Amino acid sequence: MAEVLYVKQGLIGPKLELHIAPEGLTLVQSDTGRTDYAPICDISQVTASKRGRVADLTVTFGALRPAWSLKSVPLASAQWAQSVIAEERNALAKREKPEYSQPVRGNRLHDMCAQIIASGNGNAAVDLVDFIVAQGVLHGASDVHFDPYSDAVVVRFRLDGVLYDVARLHPSIKRQLASRLKVVSKLATFRKSVAQEGRAALKIGDRTVDLRFSSLPTIHGEKVAVRIFDPAKSIFDVADLGMSADMLGSLQRLLMAPQGTVLLTGPSGSGKTTTLYAALSYLRENKRNLSSIATVEDPVEYDLQVVNQTQVNTASGLTFANALRTVLRQDPEVIMIGEIRDPETADIAIQAGLTGHLVLSTVHARSAAGVLLRLIDLGVEPYLLASSVSAVLSQRLVRTVCTKCTGAGCEQCANTGYSGRTGIFQLLPVSDALRECVLKRRSLVELEEQVRAEHVPSLLDDGQAKVRAGVTTQEELTRVLG
């Protein structure tokens, strides 16, 4: 028989019943007719009256369900609820539902989604979102897509840079799914004709992942993409990026320099932010007497200890350029800029690299040499560019051969033959000859010729070395580089 605690939400809010069931699930039922089954994660006493007679509680449920705020609870009941739920939480930890603790493979994932929809549960959309997003995290996906079409909602996971269909859901669920995803990320559910962005956190086991949501109206409904930031999968050591020993040593020497500008380039999803964070971690741990590291990012993806991180907020006027100006007044020794994308930011960043700061940033260009011309196109004077930029690192990500099946295909790698990714790189030091080319405003063709003349290994060279070492395959290298 389940214990029952009656509480009242506010003065005119619904009366709620918390049923602490033997099987470790909690039923929350209100007089508005809402019923919600969910594991309880925590219950906390927030405030208590001076006389100690009433308290406010916050009940936090599992997965992505929002917390319930319960007002004016008798203090004795509050203390009782805390003790009961503490016991239930410990019990739940020992018998966590398998679909939230381990990845569901193959067609079974699609089948379980269909079962949730067919269950007739009024909270099918809630359960479905919880299940799918949790599975995305457990599979190691970087993104989860909910794509609405006329005949289905297609769920896709991006695994190791490749998008895979994992489930096709009945189109009747599309509105409920979109609404639930927007509730989780605190977006306005009634605004269906505009793009929106939000975020949430998901706790699975003993780790918490950050989720970024993006909704976009389409002709068949709202498409929602969920970007997953999982600290457990992140690389914060430059030695783990996949560079050769020689290249790693060169990068470490560049990072130990007292000033200069080191720029990264590559398409979206090529690991540039990971490399920047790894570089900051290296500086934090290896550069003596380094006491001030500042970043300007859009958005901040991971929280780094002992680093002052600032997130751009264009709506409030905090642009890259404005934030960077203020950061320079904060006496930093190292500045990381998420991206140089406008003339003002480019000018400030290059100037900073000349005035006693080590600057790390990214620039979108087709090649390492192309970064130099891109900055000139943004209005940076060639003489400043030639003096400030120390090196350009171009990078891509390639899938690595599955170590369990050595590429034959197995359950662990979803029969793809690949598991995980590593980087391929070109590190281009800005030599005196390259500086001369910049000063004379040489073309990209001439810059590339100079790079070849200096025998700087290309992305293809680094990729071929990894193919020969059995790290990746020629097919994968061709897929990435063309």
C-alpha positions as CSV (number, residue, x, y, z in Angstrom):
1,M,0.0,0.0,0.0
2,A,1.5,3.3,-1.1
3,E,2.0,6.1,1.5
4,V,0.1,9.3,0.6
5,L,1.1,12.9,1.4
6,Y,-1.5,15.6,0.8
7,V,-0.1,19.1,0.1
8,K,-1.5,22.2,-1.3
9,Q,0.2,24.3,-4.0
10,G,-0.2,28.0,-3.1
11,L,-3.4,29.4,-1.8
12,I,-5.5,28.8,-4.9
13,G,-3.4,26.1,-6.6
14,P,-4.5,22.5,-7.0
15,K,-4.3,20.0,-4.2
16,L,-1.6,17.4,-4.9
17,E,-1.2,13.9,-3.7
18,L,2.3,12.3,-3.6
19,H,2.1,8.5,-3.6
20,I,5.3,6.9,-2.6
21,A,4.8,3.5,-4.2
22,P,6.6,0.3,-3.3
23,E,8.0,-0.1,-6.8
24,G,9.9,3.1,-6.5
25,L,7.6,5.2,-8.7
26,T,5.9,8.3,-7.5
27,L,2.3,9.2,-8.6
28,V,1.6,12.9,-8.5
29,Q,-2.1,13.7,-8.9
30,S,-3.8,17.1,-8.8
31,D,-7.4,18.0,-8.6
32,T,-7.0,19.4,-12.2
33,G,-6.9,15.8,-13.4
34,R,-3.1,15.6,-14.2
35,T,-1.4,12.4,-13.4
36,D,2.3,11.9,-13.8
37,Y,4.3,8.8,-13.0
38,A,8.0,9.5,-12.6
39,P,11.0,8.5,-10.4
40,I,11.6,11.2,-7.8
41,C,15.2,12.4,-7.7
42,D,15.1,14.7,-4.8
43,I,12.9,16.7,-2.4
44,S,14.2,19.6,-0.5
45,Q,12.9,21.9,2.2
46,V,13.4,25.4,0.9
47,T,12.0,27.6,3.6
48,A,10.2,27.3,6.9
49,S,8.1,29.7,8.9
50,K,9.4,31.2,12.1
51,R,7.1,29.0,14.2
52,G,8.3,26.0,12.3
53,R,4.8,24.9,11.3
54,V,4.9,25.1,7.5
55,A,7.6,24.7,4.8
56,D,8.0,25.0,1.1
57,L,9.2,22.0,-0.8
58,T,10.7,21.5,-4.2
59,V,10.2,18.0,-5.7
60,T,12.6,17.1,-8.5
61,F,11.6,14.2,-10.8
62,G,13.8,12.0,-13.0
63,A,14.8,12.6,-16.6
64,L,13.5,15.8,-18.1
65,R,10.4,16.4,-16.0
66,P,10.2,19.8,-14.4
67,A,10.3,20.2,-10.6
68,W,7.1,20.8,-8.6
69,S,7.0,23.7,-6.1
70,L,4.8,22.9,-3.2
71,K,3.8,25.7,-0.9
72,S,2.6,25.8,2.7
73,V,3.3,22.2,3.6
74,P,2.9,21.2,7.3
75,L,6.5,20.9,8.6
76,A,6.0,17.5,10.1
77,S,4.8,16.2,6.7
78,A,7.7,17.9,4.9
79,Q,10.2,16.2,7.2
80,W,8.4,12.9,6.7
81,A,8.4,13.3,2.9
82,Q,12.1,14.1,2.9
83,S,12.9,10.9,4.7
84,V,10.6,8.7,2.7
85,I,11.9,10.1,-0.6
86,A,15.5,9.7,0.5
87,E,14.8,6.0,1.0
88,E,13.1,5.7,-2.4
89,R,15.9,7.6,-4.2
90,N,18.5,5.1,-2.8
91,A,16.2,2.2,-3.9
92,L,15.8,3.7,-7.4
93,A,19.6,4.0,-7.8
94,K,19.8,0.3,-7.4
95,R,17.1,-0.6,-9.9
96,E,17.2,2.1,-12.5
97,K,15.1,1.4,-15.5
98,P,17.2,-0.3,-18.2
99,E,16.2,2.1,-21.0
100,Y,17.6,5.0,-19.0
101,S,20.8,3.3,-18.0
102,Q,22.1,1.5,-21.1
103,P,21.8,2.0,-24.8
104,V,19.0,0.1,-26.7
105,R,20.5,-1.3,-29.9
106,G,19.2,-1.7,-33.5
107,N,15.5,-2.0,-34.3
108,R,14.6,-2.4,-30.6
109,L,14.9,1.3,-30.1
110,H,12.3,2.0,-32.8
111,D,10.1,-0.8,-31.3
112,M,10.3,0.7,-27.8
113,C,9.3,4.1,-29.2
114,A,6.3,2.6,-30.8
115,Q,5.3,0.8,-27.6
116,I,5.4,4.0,-25.7
117,I,3.0,5.7,-28.2
118,A,0.7,2.6,-28.3
119,S,0.6,2.4,-24.5
120,G,-2.3,4.8,-24.4
121,N,-0.6,6.7,-21.5
122,G,-1.6,10.3,-21.4
123,N,2.0,11.2,-20.9
124,A,3.3,9.4,-24.0
125,A,5.0,12.5,-25.4
126,V,6.7,13.1,-22.0
127,D,8.0,9.5,-21.8
128,L,9.0,9.5,-25.5
129,V,11.1,12.6,-25.2
130,D,12.8,11.3,-22.0
131,F,13.5,8.0,-23.6
132,I,14.8,9.3,-26.9
133,V,17.0,12.0,-25.5
134,A,18.4,9.7,-22.8
135,Q,19.2,7.1,-25.6
136,G,20.9,9.8,-27.6
137,V,23.2,10.5,-24.7
138,L,23.8,6.8,-24.0
139,H,24.7,6.1,-27.6
140,G,27.2,9.0,-27.6
141,A,25.2,11.1,-30.1
142,S,26.3,14.7,-30.6
143,D,22.8,15.7,-31.9
144,V,19.3,14.3,-31.8
145,H,16.9,15.4,-34.6
146,F,13.1,15.3,-34.5
147,D,12.1,15.8,-38.2
148,P,8.4,16.1,-39.0
149,Y,7.2,14.9,-42.4
150,S,3.7,14.4,-43.8
151,D,3.7,10.6,-43.0
152,A,6.0,10.4,-40.0
153,V,8.3,12.0,-37.4
154,V,11.8,10.7,-38.1
155,V,14.2,10.6,-35.2
156,R,17.9,10.8,-36.1
157,F,21.1,10.5,-34.1
158,R,24.3,12.0,-35.2
159,L,27.0,9.5,-34.3
160,D,30.6,10.2,-35.0
161,G,29.6,12.9,-37.5
162,V,27.2,10.8,-39.5
163,L,23.4,11.1,-39.2
164,Y,21.4,7.9,-38.7
165,D,17.7,7.2,-38.7
166,V,16.8,5.4,-35.5
167,A,13.0,5.6,-35.4
168,R,9.9,6.5,-37.5
169,L,7.0,7.7,-35.3
170,H,3.4,8.1,-36.2
171,P,2.7,11.7,-37.4
172,S,-0.1,12.1,-34.9
173,I,2.5,12.6,-32.2
174,K,4.4,15.4,-33.8
175,R,2.7,18.3,-32.1
176,Q,2.9,16.7,-28.6
177,L,6.6,16.0,-29.2
178,A,7.4,19.5,-30.2
179,S,5.4,21.0,-27.3
180,R,7.2,18.7,-24.8
181,L,10.6,19.5,-26.2
182,K,9.8,23.2,-25.9
183,V,8.5,22.8,-22.3
184,V,11.7,21.1,-21.3
185,S,13.9,23.8,-22.8
186,K,11.7,26.6,-21.4
187,L,10.6,27.8,-24.9
188,A,7.2,29.4,-25.6
189,T,5.0,26.6,-26.7
190,F,2.4,28.9,-28.3
191,R,5.0,30.5,-30.7
192,K,4.9,27.9,-33.5
193,S,5.8,30.2,-36.4
194,V,9.2,31.5,-35.2
195,A,12.6,29.9,-34.5
196,Q,13.5,29.5,-30.9
197,E,16.5,28.3,-28.9
198,G,16.7,27.0,-25.3
199,R,18.6,24.7,-23.0
200,A,18.2,22.1,-20.3
201,A,20.2,19.7,-18.2
202,L,19.7,15.9,-18.1
203,K,21.1,13.7,-15.3
204,I,21.8,10.1,-16.3
205,G,23.3,8.0,-13.6
206,D,26.1,10.0,-11.9
207,R,26.7,12.4,-14.8
208,T,24.9,15.5,-16.0
209,V,24.8,16.6,-19.6
210,D,23.9,20.0,-21.1
211,L,21.3,20.1,-23.8
212,R,20.8,22.9,-26.3
213,F,17.5,23.0,-28.2
214,S,16.7,24.6,-31.5
215,S,13.1,24.7,-32.9
216,L,12.3,25.7,-36.5
217,P,8.9,25.9,-38.2
218,T,8.6,23.8,-41.3
219,I,5.6,23.0,-43.6
220,H,4.9,19.8,-41.7
221,G,5.4,21.1,-38.2
222,E,8.2,22.1,-35.9
223,K,11.5,20.5,-36.4
224,V,13.5,20.3,-33.1
225,A,17.3,19.6,-32.9
226,V,18.9,18.8,-29.6
227,R,22.7,19.3,-29.3
228,I,24.3,17.2,-26.5
229,F,27.3,18.4,-24.5
230,D,28.5,15.5,-22.5
231,P,31.6,16.3,-20.3
232,A,32.3,12.6,-20.1
233,K,33.0,12.5,-23.8
234,S,35.0,15.7,-24.0
235,I,38.7,15.8,-24.6
236,F,40.6,18.3,-22.5
237,D,44.1,17.1,-23.1
238,V,46.0,18.2,-26.3
239,A,47.8,14.8,-26.3
240,D,44.5,13.1,-26.9
241,L,43.5,15.1,-30.0
242,G,45.2,12.7,-32.4
243,M,48.3,14.8,-33.5
244,S,51.6,13.3,-34.4
245,A,54.4,13.7,-31.8
246,D,56.2,16.4,-33.9
247,M,53.0,18.4,-34.4
248,L,52.0,18.1,-30.8
249,G,55.4,19.4,-29.7
250,S,55.1,22.4,-32.1
251,L,51.6,23.3,-30.8
252,Q,52.8,23.1,-27.2
253,R,55.7,25.5,-28.0
254,L,53.2,27.9,-29.6
255,L,51.0,27.8,-26.6
256,M,53.9,28.5,-24.2
257,A,54.9,31.7,-26.1
258,P,54.3,34.9,-24.2
259,Q,52.3,36.5,-27.0
260,G,51.0,35.9,-30.5
261,T,47.9,34.7,-32.3
262,V,47.1,31.0,-33.0
263,L,44.1,30.5,-35.3
264,L,42.1,27.4,-36.0
265,T,40.0,26.7,-39.1
266,G,37.7,23.9,-40.3
267,P,34.0,23.4,-41.1
268,S,31.3,23.2,-38.4
269,G,31.6,20.0,-36.4
270,S,35.3,19.5,-37.1
271,G,36.4,19.7,-33.4
272,K,37.7,23.3,-33.3
273,T,36.1,24.1,-29.9
274,T,37.4,20.9,-28.4
275,T,40.9,21.8,-29.6
276,L,40.6,25.3,-28.1
277,Y,39.4,23.9,-24.7
278,A,42.2,21.4,-24.7
279,A,44.7,24.2,-25.4
280,L,43.3,26.2,-22.5
281,S,43.6,23.2,-20.2
282,Y,47.2,22.7,-21.3
283,L,48.0,26.4,-20.5
284,R,46.2,26.2,-17.2
285,E,48.3,23.2,-16.1
286,N,51.7,23.9,-17.7
287,K,52.3,27.6,-17.9
288,R,53.9,28.8,-14.7
289,N,52.7,32.0,-13.1
290,L,49.7,32.1,-15.5
291,S,46.9,33.6,-13.5
292,S,44.4,35.1,-16.0
293,I,42.7,33.3,-18.8
294,A,39.6,34.9,-20.4
295,T,37.2,33.6,-23.1
296,V,34.5,35.2,-25.2
297,E,32.2,32.5,-26.6
298,D,28.9,32.0,-28.3
299,P,27.8,29.9,-26.5
300,V,29.9,28.7,-23.6
301,E,29.9,24.9,-24.2
302,Y,31.8,23.6,-21.1
303,D,32.6,25.1,-17.8
304,L,36.4,25.3,-17.3
305,Q,37.8,25.8,-13.8
306,V,40.0,28.8,-13.2
307,V,39.0,30.4,-16.5
308,N,36.8,33.5,-16.8
309,Q,34.3,32.6,-19.5
310,T,31.9,35.2,-21.0
311,Q,29.0,34.3,-23.3
312,V,28.0,36.7,-26.1
313,N,24.5,38.1,-25.8
314,T,23.8,40.1,-28.9
315,A,20.3,41.0,-27.8
316,S,21.7,43.0,-24.8
317,G,24.5,44.5,-26.9
318,L,27.2,42.1,-25.6
319,T,28.8,41.3,-29.0
320,F,32.1,39.6,-29.6
321,A,33.8,43.0,-30.2
322,N,32.2,44.7,-27.1
323,A,33.0,41.8,-24.8
324,L,36.5,41.6,-26.1
325,R,37.2,45.3,-25.5
326,T,36.1,44.8,-21.9
327,V,38.1,41.6,-21.5
328,L,41.2,43.5,-22.5
329,R,40.7,45.9,-19.6
330,Q,40.6,42.9,-17.2
331,D,44.4,42.3,-17.6
332,P,44.2,38.8,-19.1
333,E,47.3,37.0,-20.3
334,V,45.5,34.5,-22.5
335,I,42.3,35.3,-24.5
336,M,40.2,32.7,-26.3
337,I,37.7,34.0,-28.8
338,G,35.1,31.5,-30.0
339,E,35.1,32.9,-33.5
340,I,36.4,35.9,-35.5
341,R,33.4,36.7,-37.7
342,D,33.4,40.5,-38.2
343,P,35.9,43.2,-39.0
344,E,35.8,44.8,-35.5
345,T,36.5,41.5,-33.7
346,A,39.3,40.7,-36.2
347,D,41.0,44.0,-35.6
348,I,40.9,43.8,-31.8
349,A,42.0,40.2,-31.8
350,I,45.0,40.8,-34.0
351,Q,46.0,43.9,-32.1
352,A,45.8,42.0,-28.8
353,G,48.2,39.4,-30.2
354,L,50.8,42.2,-30.7
355,T,50.4,43.7,-27.2
356,G,51.5,41.0,-24.8
357,H,48.6,38.6,-25.0
358,L,48.3,35.0,-26.3
359,V,45.2,34.9,-28.5
360,L,43.4,31.7,-29.6
361,S,40.5,31.8,-32.0
362,T,38.8,30.3,-35.0
363,V,38.2,31.7,-38.5
364,H,36.1,30.1,-41.2
365,A,38.2,29.4,-44.3
366,R,38.8,26.6,-46.8
367,S,42.4,26.0,-45.8
368,A,45.1,27.2,-43.3
369,A,46.6,29.6,-45.9
370,G,43.1,30.9,-46.7
371,V,42.7,32.1,-43.1
372,L,45.3,34.8,-43.7
373,L,43.4,36.1,-46.8
374,R,40.1,35.9,-44.9
375,L,41.4,38.2,-42.3
376,I,42.6,40.7,-44.9
377,D,39.1,40.5,-46.4
378,L,37.8,41.4,-43.0
379,G,39.9,44.6,-43.0
380,V,43.0,43.6,-41.0
381,E,46.0,45.5,-42.3
382,P,48.6,43.0,-43.8
383,Y,51.4,44.4,-41.7
384,L,49.5,43.8,-38.5
385,L,48.5,40.3,-39.6
386,A,52.1,39.4,-40.6
387,S,53.4,40.5,-37.2
388,S,50.6,39.0,-35.0
389,V,49.7,35.5,-36.4
390,S,52.1,32.8,-35.2
391,A,50.4,29.8,-36.8
392,V,47.2,28.4,-38.3
393,L,45.9,25.0,-37.5
394,S,43.5,23.4,-40.0
395,Q,41.6,20.3,-38.8
396,R,38.9,17.7,-39.7
397,L,37.5,14.7,-37.8
398,V,37.5,11.2,-39.2
399,R,35.9,8.1,-37.8
400,T,38.2,5.5,-36.3
401,V,38.1,1.8,-36.9
402,C,36.2,-0.1,-34.2
403,T,38.7,-1.8,-32.0
404,K,36.3,-4.6,-31.1
405,C,35.6,-5.9,-34.6
406,T,38.5,-4.2,-36.4
407,G,36.1,-2.8,-39.0
408,A,34.0,-5.9,-39.7
409,G,30.9,-4.5,-38.0
410,C,29.5,-5.5,-34.6
411,E,26.8,-4.5,-32.2
412,Q,29.1,-2.1,-30.4
413,C,29.6,0.0,-33.5
414,A,26.1,-0.5,-34.9
415,N,27.6,-2.6,-37.7
416,T,29.3,0.5,-39.2
417,G,32.9,-0.7,-38.6
418,Y,33.7,2.6,-36.9
419,S,33.7,3.7,-33.3
420,G,34.7,7.2,-32.2
421,R,36.6,9.9,-34.1
422,T,40.1,11.4,-34.2
423,G,41.5,14.6,-35.7
424,I,43.6,15.1,-38.8
425,F,45.5,18.3,-38.9
426,Q,47.7,20.7,-40.8
427,L,49.8,23.0,-38.6
428,L,51.0,25.9,-40.6
429,P,53.7,28.1,-38.9
430,V,53.7,31.6,-40.4
431,S,57.3,31.7,-41.7
432,D,59.2,34.8,-42.8
433,A,58.4,33.8,-46.5
434,L,54.7,33.6,-45.7
435,R,54.8,36.9,-44.0
436,E,56.3,38.4,-47.1
437,C,53.5,36.9,-49.2
438,V,51.0,38.5,-46.8
439,L,52.6,41.9,-46.9
440,K,52.6,41.8,-50.7
441,R,49.0,40.7,-50.8
442,R,49.7,37.5,-52.8
443,S,46.8,35.4,-54.0
444,L,45.6,32.2,-52.4
445,V,47.3,30.2,-55.2
446,E,50.6,31.8,-54.4
447,L,50.2,31.3,-50.7
448,E,49.4,27.6,-51.2
449,E,52.5,27.3,-53.5
450,Q,54.7,28.8,-50.7
451,V,53.2,26.3,-48.2
452,R,54.1,23.4,-50.4
453,A,57.6,24.8,-51.0
454,E,58.1,24.8,-47.3
455,H,57.1,21.1,-47.2
456,V,54.3,21.6,-44.6
457,P,52.4,18.3,-44.3
458,S,48.8,18.7,-45.5
459,L,45.6,17.4,-44.1
460,L,45.7,14.6,-46.7
461,D,49.3,13.7,-45.6
462,D,48.2,13.4,-41.9
463,G,45.1,11.4,-42.9
464,Q,47.1,9.0,-45.1
465,A,49.5,8.4,-42.1
466,K,46.5,7.4,-40.0
467,V,45.2,5.1,-42.7
468,R,48.6,3.4,-42.9
469,A,48.5,3.0,-39.1
470,G,45.1,1.4,-39.2
471,V,43.5,4.2,-37.2
472,T,41.0,5.0,-40.0
473,T,40.2,3.9,-43.6
474,Q,40.8,5.3,-47.0
475,E,37.0,5.4,-47.6
476,E,36.5,7.5,-44.5
477,L,39.3,9.8,-45.5
478,T,37.8,10.3,-48.9
479,R,34.4,10.9,-47.4
480,V,35.8,13.7,-45.2
481,L,38.3,15.4,-47.6
482,G,36.6,14.5,-50.9
